[in-house]
Amino acid sequence: MTDYQELFSRVMMKSAPAPLAVLARGEGARVWDVDGTEYLDFLAGIAVNALGHAHPVFVDAVSRQAARLAHVSNYFATEPQLELADRLTRLSGGDRVFLCNSGTEAIEAAVKLARLTGKPRILALENGFHGRTMGSLSLTGKPALRTPFQPLLPGVEHLPSSIEALEAALVAGDVAALVVEPIKGEAGVVELPEGYLRAARELTTRHGALLILDEIQTGAGRTGDWFAFQHEGIVPDAIALAKGIGGGFPIGALMTFGAASELFGPGHHGSTFGGNPLAASAANAVLGEIERADLVGNARTRGAELRARIELIGSPLVTDIQGRGLLLGVGLAEPVAGIVASRALDRGLIINAANEYRIRLAPPLIIGDEELHEFTRLFAEALQAVPSNYLHTDPGDTA
Ligand SMILES: *Cc1c(COP(=O)(O)O)cnc(C)c1O
């Protein structure tokens, strides 16, 4: 039998961490590794597999489109592409869409949009995540990811997540855009202060800056509304999308609203693969099924149940639960998230240690009673299985 770990460490770029398992197939909310071990998937490819794995609607759409027309150049349009653009504008209330292939590319488009305002500064938040290519990395607020690649884009500033810091940064009137996640996903699902997005909308409008929301992780129904900004009753100038909208097919999008839709002109931006008929068909199928089966509603109700079940476990390790719908972050009193995730994996449950103090949960939007029940049992066991010598660390340590 192939020694996959040895092969991985020999041929994969060292940028990739050692794999937790080598997965071979999936169905619904479950995946199996090459040895046939079954796992309940409460990470869903990091909020990507909205319909779970191998959903017949997804499989059918991709297979049919591959057999019909997979790719054309941007000198031509296709029906799936136009249908997707129309669908995204309808679901979000936006006006125009630029289609690309990943989250980081959606943010690159947002950075170019911001530059087209002619103003020099772009604001983002400390501890935010927007991707790893050079433009989006410039916005990402994690020093460990940024430092090795400096110098990055000039004109980008990282602010603390407070309304006062935002107001102070905007007063000079030379800010092109604020780029912000409605919920900080990579930080371990951390909420913004209450009212932040509404205040950000008001302040950016007053000071002539764009409000660009990174909904790459929060979009496509995950938080219990189609897009997280819709909970707040605001209209942004742009939203970046990826992850869940393709349900596993790589795709990204930048949607603009109102006047921001007039900033890009002919020749300003493009992508060979962006919005090709194969990717667009996958996204149409995924978004269509989310709508047909009311998975947005399911994310809302199952998310509330999931949160209640975690609270009921009553583990002294759990300090807080943040997030919305089926994007939840569980805070821990000790830096043991990696151990909890590994104990869960041993029991056949995939969860994510976003950092040492936070567990991220992002199951497929299709989950029901059975999955919730099984999750609760396995997660409780995993929390229980943290050896006591890892607990009660030096009280001088702070989270
Ligand atoms: C995943 C993610 C990105 C980057 O998307 P990629 O497809 O990995 O390039 C950017 N922003 C947020 C909020 C994300 O969750």
The ligand as an SDF file (V2000), in Angstrom:
LIG
                    3D

 15 15  0  0  0  0  0  0  0  0999 V2000
  -11.0520   31.5160    2.5940 C   0  0  0  0  0  0  0  0  0  0  0  0
  -11.1230   32.9920    2.7140 C   0  0  0  0  0  0  0  0  0  0  0  0
  -10.4360   33.8310    1.8260 C   0  0  0  0  0  0  0  0  0  0  0  0
   -9.5020   33.2950    0.7680 C   0  0  0  0  0  0  0  0  0  0  0  0
  -10.1580   32.4710   -0.1340 O   0  0  0  0  0  0  0  0  0  0  0  0
   -9.2850   31.4550   -1.0310 P   0  0  0  0  0  0  0  0  0  0  0  0
  -10.3070   30.8140   -1.9230 O   0  0  0  0  0  0  0  0  0  0  0  0
   -8.6180   30.5100   -0.0990 O   0  0  0  0  0  0  0  0  0  0  0  0
   -8.3170   32.2660   -1.7860 O   0  0  0  0  0  0  0  0  0  0  0  0
  -10.5760   35.1970    1.9710 C   0  0  0  0  0  0  0  0  0  0  0  0
  -11.3740   35.7150    2.9160 N   0  0  0  0  0  0  0  0  0  0  0  0
  -12.0720   34.9370    3.7740 C   0  0  0  0  0  0  0  0  0  0  0  0
  -12.9580   35.5840    4.8070 C   0  0  0  0  0  0  0  0  0  0  0  0
  -11.9590   33.5590    3.7110 C   0  0  0  0  0  0  0  0  0  0  0  0
  -12.6240   32.7970    4.5830 O   0  0  0  0  0  0  0  0  0  0  0  0
  1  2  1  0
  2  3  1  0
  2 14  2  0
  3  4  1  0
  3 10  2  0
  4  5  1  0
  5  6  1  0
  6  7  2  0
  6  8  1  0
  6  9  1  0
 10 11  1  0
 11 12  2  0
 12 13  1  0
 12 14  1  0
 14 15  1  0
M  END
$$$$
